[in-house]
Amino acid sequence: MLKLFSNAFSIDFEFDMRSNQNKKLVKKLSVTISMISYNDANIIDDCLKSIRNQDYGGEVKILMVDGGSTDSTVEIAKRYGAKVIFKPQYLDKPYKRGDIALNSVKTDIAIFFSADNRFQETDCLKKIMKPFEDEEISAVETFKYGYDKKSSILTKYFALIGGTDPIAVSLGKADRAAQDISNWHSFGQVIENSQYFKVNFEDDISRIPTLGANGFAIRNKLIKRFPINNSLHIELCTQLIMKGYNKFAFVKDVHIIHEIQSSIFELLKRKLMWKKLYSNINIRRKYLVYNPKSDKLKLALIVLSSITLVTPIYRTIKGFIKKPELAWLLHPLILNLFIFSYGLSIFKSALQNNHLIKRSI
């Protein structure tokens, strides 16, 4: 009788131990969705709603650093339980607000988000957190951008090609895949499983894609070890890779929509402003989307083939066959608009530099 009791106690004890171990294994990582804002009342509600609609089950905080909004942005944010830090003195320095937003995170995971980002599926956060069970994984992104038929035509177009800059995409620097691609598309050594691609990036700065934005998730202990500076996400990612924290995951079956509601001309204007704001003249940086040493010939071929319309038309037809969406038809026009705009900007800068040199002589 005593032996039976002892055996029963041993079984119960082992069961309790296994239960406790399982509870430890399924413990959810805490998450902070970190972003900056300024007068985003017309888009912030959809963004925050997509966050609060996640069925993750763990702690999810929203941290927003506002540049002094004069509309109802802050009121909407507080309605969704966001913590808002006011920094109107940095209205014209979004990179300073970005630094505060990320370096203030106290949870296990930080996710870089924007007011124009939306989780497309309700299990998006759950699946983004899954790769972090692998201790080797430093950061996680979605494999593709979200594609919603209700979105603007520009949102659809950029989701189709896999990035918001067709030149960067053509150079092979996009961190997300085009909608007509199912295999890993970029640099690095890849291990694929049913849920995500595990990518081991090389410590070669010319072979790193434009990582770090629009729903990029990273272990907070790495931000604490390598604090972000001037809100340059790609610089943080480059530093991680160079220091050996070079294994990233790209989740397959969930998406983040990068909603673009402006016109193409307004978007180009912002791109040129960011290009100037984040240039080497204003901010010290290592990573360049266009690296003269490795990309000069490739860029020349892109420009030549785009002007003659050969490559963009071929890309449009190829993409349309695999994913028949009318937004593909924008590709030749938008690619050439980007080439013309960037080219004009470089030409103007060269003229200004030449004028300054002549004045100093």
C-alpha positions as CSV (number, residue, x, y, z in Angstrom):
1,M,0.0,0.0,0.0
2,L,2.8,2.4,0.9
3,K,4.6,1.5,-2.3
4,L,1.4,2.3,-4.4
5,F,1.1,5.6,-2.6
6,S,4.8,6.4,-3.2
7,N,4.4,5.6,-6.9
8,A,1.3,7.7,-7.3
9,F,3.0,10.6,-5.5
10,S,6.0,10.2,-7.8
11,I,3.8,10.3,-10.9
12,D,1.9,13.4,-9.7
13,F,5.2,15.1,-8.9
14,E,6.7,14.3,-12.3
15,F,3.5,15.6,-14.0
16,D,3.6,18.8,-12.0
17,M,7.2,19.3,-12.9
18,R,6.5,18.8,-16.6
19,S,3.5,21.2,-16.3
20,N,5.7,23.8,-14.7
21,Q,8.4,23.3,-17.4
22,N,5.8,23.7,-20.1
23,K,4.5,26.9,-18.5
24,K,8.0,28.2,-18.6
25,L,8.3,27.2,-22.3
26,V,5.1,28.9,-23.4
27,K,5.8,32.1,-21.5
28,K,5.1,35.0,-23.9
29,L,7.8,37.6,-24.5
30,S,6.7,41.1,-23.7
31,V,6.5,43.5,-26.6
32,T,6.6,47.2,-27.2
33,I,5.3,48.7,-30.5
34,S,7.5,51.8,-30.8
35,M,6.8,54.7,-33.2
36,I,7.0,58.4,-33.7
37,S,4.0,60.6,-34.7
38,Y,3.1,64.1,-35.8
39,N,-0.4,65.1,-37.0
40,D,-1.3,61.5,-38.0
41,A,-5.0,61.6,-37.0
42,N,-6.2,60.5,-40.4
43,I,-4.2,57.2,-40.3
44,I,-3.2,56.4,-36.7
45,D,-6.6,54.9,-35.8
46,D,-6.2,52.0,-38.3
47,C,-2.6,51.5,-37.2
48,L,-3.4,51.2,-33.5
49,K,-6.6,49.2,-34.1
50,S,-4.5,46.6,-36.0
51,I,-2.2,46.3,-32.9
52,R,-5.0,45.9,-30.4
53,N,-6.7,43.3,-32.6
54,Q,-3.7,40.9,-32.3
55,D,-4.5,37.7,-30.5
56,Y,-0.9,37.3,-29.2
57,G,-1.8,36.8,-25.6
58,G,1.3,38.3,-24.0
59,E,2.0,41.9,-22.8
60,V,1.8,44.4,-25.7
61,K,2.7,48.0,-25.0
62,I,2.5,51.0,-27.4
63,L,5.1,53.7,-27.1
64,M,4.7,56.9,-29.2
65,V,7.0,59.9,-29.3
66,D,5.1,62.8,-30.6
67,G,6.5,65.9,-32.2
68,G,3.8,68.3,-31.0
69,S,0.7,67.2,-32.9
70,T,-2.0,69.9,-33.3
71,D,-4.7,67.5,-34.4
72,S,-6.3,64.6,-32.4
73,T,-3.3,62.2,-32.9
74,V,-2.5,62.1,-29.1
75,E,-6.1,61.7,-28.1
76,I,-6.6,58.7,-30.4
77,A,-3.3,57.2,-29.2
78,K,-4.3,57.4,-25.5
79,R,-7.7,55.9,-26.4
80,Y,-5.7,52.7,-27.4
81,G,-3.7,52.8,-24.2
82,A,-0.5,54.2,-25.8
83,K,2.2,55.9,-23.7
84,V,2.9,59.2,-25.3
85,I,6.1,61.1,-24.8
86,F,6.0,64.7,-26.0
87,K,9.0,66.1,-27.8
88,P,7.8,69.2,-29.8
89,Q,11.4,70.5,-29.7
90,Y,12.3,67.7,-32.1
91,L,9.5,68.3,-34.6
92,D,12.0,68.8,-37.4
93,K,14.3,66.1,-36.1
94,P,12.3,62.8,-36.4
95,Y,15.5,60.8,-36.0
96,K,15.9,62.2,-32.5
97,R,12.3,61.2,-31.6
98,G,13.0,57.8,-33.1
99,D,16.0,57.4,-30.8
100,I,13.9,58.2,-27.8
101,A,11.1,55.8,-28.9
102,L,13.4,52.8,-29.2
103,N,15.9,53.5,-26.4
104,S,13.0,53.9,-24.0
105,V,11.7,50.3,-24.5
106,K,11.7,48.1,-21.4
107,T,10.0,44.9,-22.7
108,D,11.7,41.8,-24.1
109,I,11.1,42.8,-27.7
110,A,10.9,46.1,-29.5
111,I,9.0,46.5,-32.8
112,F,9.8,49.5,-35.1
113,F,6.4,50.7,-36.4
114,S,5.0,53.7,-38.2
115,A,1.6,55.4,-38.3
116,D,1.2,54.1,-41.9
117,N,1.8,50.5,-40.9
118,R,-0.9,47.9,-40.1
119,F,-0.8,44.3,-39.1
120,Q,-2.8,42.6,-41.9
121,E,-3.7,39.4,-40.0
122,T,-4.8,39.0,-36.3
123,D,-2.1,36.4,-35.7
124,C,0.7,38.5,-37.2
125,L,2.3,39.3,-33.9
126,K,2.1,35.7,-32.6
127,K,3.9,34.4,-35.7
128,I,6.5,37.2,-35.6
129,M,7.4,36.2,-32.0
130,K,7.7,32.5,-32.9
131,P,11.3,32.7,-34.3
132,F,12.6,34.3,-31.1
133,E,12.3,30.8,-29.5
134,D,15.5,30.2,-31.4
135,E,18.1,32.0,-29.2
136,E,20.3,32.6,-32.3
137,I,17.7,34.8,-33.9
138,S,18.5,38.5,-33.3
139,A,15.6,40.1,-35.2
140,V,12.5,39.3,-37.2
141,E,10.6,40.8,-40.2
142,T,7.8,39.6,-42.4
143,F,8.9,38.1,-45.7
144,K,6.6,40.2,-47.7
145,Y,4.6,43.4,-47.3
146,G,0.8,43.1,-46.9
147,Y,-1.3,43.4,-50.1
148,D,-4.9,44.5,-49.6
149,K,-7.2,45.2,-52.5
150,K,-8.8,48.1,-50.6
151,S,-5.4,49.9,-50.3
152,S,-4.3,52.8,-52.5
153,I,-2.8,51.9,-55.9
154,L,0.6,53.0,-54.7
155,T,0.4,50.8,-51.6
156,K,-0.4,47.9,-53.9
157,Y,2.4,48.7,-56.3
158,F,5.1,48.9,-53.7
159,A,3.8,45.7,-52.0
160,L,4.0,44.0,-55.4
161,I,7.7,44.9,-56.0
162,G,8.7,44.5,-52.4
163,G,9.8,48.0,-51.4
164,T,9.0,51.7,-51.5
165,D,12.0,52.5,-53.7
166,P,12.1,50.7,-57.1
167,I,15.8,51.6,-57.5
168,A,16.8,49.9,-54.2
169,V,14.6,46.9,-55.3
170,S,16.4,46.8,-58.7
171,L,19.8,46.9,-56.9
172,G,18.7,43.8,-54.9
173,K,18.7,45.8,-51.6
174,A,15.1,45.3,-50.7
175,D,14.5,43.5,-47.4
176,R,11.0,42.2,-48.4
177,A,10.2,39.9,-51.3
178,A,8.0,40.8,-54.3
179,Q,4.5,39.3,-54.4
180,D,5.4,37.0,-57.2
181,I,8.4,35.4,-55.4
182,S,8.2,32.5,-53.0
183,N,11.8,31.6,-52.4
184,W,14.5,33.6,-50.5
185,H,15.4,36.6,-52.7
186,S,18.3,38.4,-51.2
187,F,21.7,38.0,-49.6
188,G,22.9,35.5,-46.9
189,Q,22.9,31.8,-46.2
190,V,19.4,30.5,-45.7
191,I,17.7,27.7,-43.7
192,E,14.1,27.4,-44.5
193,N,11.3,25.8,-42.4
194,S,7.5,25.8,-42.8
195,Q,7.1,29.1,-40.9
196,Y,10.1,31.3,-41.8
197,F,13.4,31.8,-43.5
198,K,16.4,31.9,-41.1
199,V,19.1,34.0,-42.8
200,N,22.7,34.2,-41.8
201,F,24.0,37.5,-43.2
202,E,27.7,38.0,-44.2
203,D,29.8,40.8,-42.5
204,D,30.1,42.5,-46.0
205,I,28.3,45.8,-45.9
206,S,27.6,45.6,-49.6
207,R,25.6,42.4,-49.1
208,I,23.1,43.6,-46.5
209,P,19.6,44.5,-47.5
210,T,17.7,47.6,-46.2
211,L,16.7,46.0,-42.9
212,G,15.0,47.6,-40.0
213,A,11.7,49.3,-40.7
214,N,8.0,48.7,-41.0
215,G,7.4,46.1,-38.3
216,F,11.0,45.1,-37.7
217,A,11.2,43.2,-34.4
218,I,14.4,43.0,-32.3
219,R,15.5,41.7,-28.9
220,N,15.6,44.7,-26.6
221,K,18.8,43.5,-25.0
222,L,20.6,44.1,-28.3
223,I,19.3,47.7,-28.5
224,K,20.6,48.2,-25.0
225,R,24.0,46.8,-26.0
226,F,24.1,48.8,-29.3
227,P,21.9,51.9,-28.7
228,I,20.3,53.2,-31.9
229,N,21.7,56.6,-33.1
230,N,19.8,59.1,-35.3
231,S,17.0,56.5,-35.7
232,L,18.9,54.8,-38.5
233,H,17.5,51.3,-38.2
234,I,19.8,50.0,-41.0
235,E,22.8,51.2,-39.2
236,L,21.8,49.3,-36.1
237,C,21.2,46.1,-38.2
238,T,24.6,46.6,-39.9
239,Q,26.3,46.9,-36.6
240,L,24.5,43.8,-35.3
241,I,25.6,41.8,-38.3
242,M,29.2,43.0,-38.1
243,K,29.4,42.1,-34.4
244,G,28.2,38.5,-35.1
245,Y,24.5,38.9,-34.3
246,N,23.8,38.1,-37.9
247,K,20.9,35.6,-37.9
248,F,17.5,37.2,-38.8
249,A,14.2,35.5,-39.5
250,F,11.6,36.4,-42.2
251,V,8.1,35.1,-41.4
252,K,6.2,33.7,-44.4
253,D,2.5,33.7,-43.8
254,V,1.7,37.1,-42.1
255,H,2.1,40.6,-43.4
256,I,2.4,44.2,-42.5
257,I,0.8,46.7,-44.8
258,H,2.7,49.9,-45.5
259,E,-0.2,52.1,-46.4
260,I,0.7,55.0,-48.8
261,Q,-2.0,57.6,-49.1
262,S,0.0,60.4,-50.8
263,S,0.5,61.0,-54.5
264,I,3.7,59.8,-56.2
265,F,5.0,63.4,-56.4
266,E,4.4,63.9,-52.6
267,L,6.2,60.6,-52.0
268,L,9.1,61.6,-54.2
269,K,9.4,64.9,-52.4
270,R,9.5,63.1,-49.0
271,K,12.1,60.6,-50.3
272,L,14.4,63.5,-51.4
273,M,13.9,65.2,-48.1
274,W,14.8,62.0,-46.2
275,K,17.8,61.5,-48.6
276,K,19.1,64.9,-47.6
277,L,18.2,64.6,-43.9
278,Y,19.9,61.2,-43.6
279,S,22.8,61.9,-45.9
280,N,26.5,61.6,-44.8
281,I,26.6,65.4,-44.7
282,N,24.1,65.6,-41.8
283,I,24.6,62.2,-40.2
284,R,27.6,60.0,-39.9
285,R,26.7,56.6,-41.4
286,K,28.3,53.4,-42.8
287,Y,25.5,51.9,-44.8
288,L,24.6,53.1,-48.2
289,V,21.8,51.8,-50.4
290,Y,23.9,52.8,-53.4
291,N,27.5,51.8,-52.7
292,P,29.8,53.3,-55.5
293,K,32.3,50.5,-55.1
294,S,29.9,47.6,-55.7
295,D,26.8,49.1,-57.3
296,K,28.2,51.5,-60.0
297,L,27.9,49.2,-63.0
298,K,24.6,47.7,-61.8
299,L,23.1,51.2,-61.4
300,A,24.3,52.2,-64.8
301,L,22.6,49.2,-66.3
302,I,19.4,49.9,-64.4
303,V,19.3,53.5,-65.7
304,L,20.1,52.5,-69.3
305,S,17.5,49.6,-69.4
306,S,14.9,51.7,-67.6
307,I,15.2,54.7,-70.1
308,T,14.8,52.2,-73.0
309,L,11.9,50.6,-71.0
310,V,13.3,47.1,-71.7
311,T,13.8,45.9,-68.2
312,P,10.8,47.6,-66.5
313,I,8.4,46.3,-69.2
314,Y,9.8,42.8,-68.9
315,R,9.5,43.0,-65.0
316,T,5.9,44.2,-65.4
317,I,4.9,41.3,-67.7
318,K,6.7,38.7,-65.5
319,G,5.0,40.0,-62.3
320,F,1.6,40.3,-63.9
321,I,1.7,36.7,-65.2
322,K,2.3,35.3,-61.7
323,K,0.1,37.8,-59.8
324,P,-2.3,39.5,-62.2
325,E,-2.8,42.9,-60.7
326,L,-3.1,46.2,-62.6
327,A,-0.8,48.0,-60.2
328,W,2.1,46.3,-62.0
329,L,1.5,48.6,-64.9
330,L,2.8,51.5,-62.9
331,H,6.3,50.0,-62.7
332,P,7.9,51.6,-65.9
333,L,6.6,55.0,-65.0
334,I,7.5,55.0,-61.3
335,L,10.9,53.5,-61.8
336,N,11.8,56.3,-64.3
337,L,10.3,59.0,-62.1
338,F,12.6,57.8,-59.3
339,I,15.6,57.8,-61.6
340,F,14.8,61.3,-62.9
341,S,14.1,62.7,-59.4
342,Y,17.3,61.3,-57.8
343,G,19.4,62.2,-60.9
344,L,18.1,65.8,-60.8
345,S,18.8,66.0,-57.0
346,I,22.4,64.8,-57.6
347,F,22.9,67.3,-60.4
348,K,21.6,70.2,-58.3
349,S,23.9,69.1,-55.4
350,A,26.9,69.0,-57.8
351,L,26.1,72.5,-59.0
352,Q,25.8,73.9,-55.5
353,N,29.1,72.2,-54.4
354,N,30.8,73.6,-57.5
355,H,29.4,77.1,-56.7
356,L,30.7,76.9,-53.1
357,I,34.1,75.8,-54.3
358,K,34.4,78.7,-56.7
359,R,33.4,81.1,-54.0
360,S,36.0,79.8,-51.6
361,I,38.8,80.2,-54.2
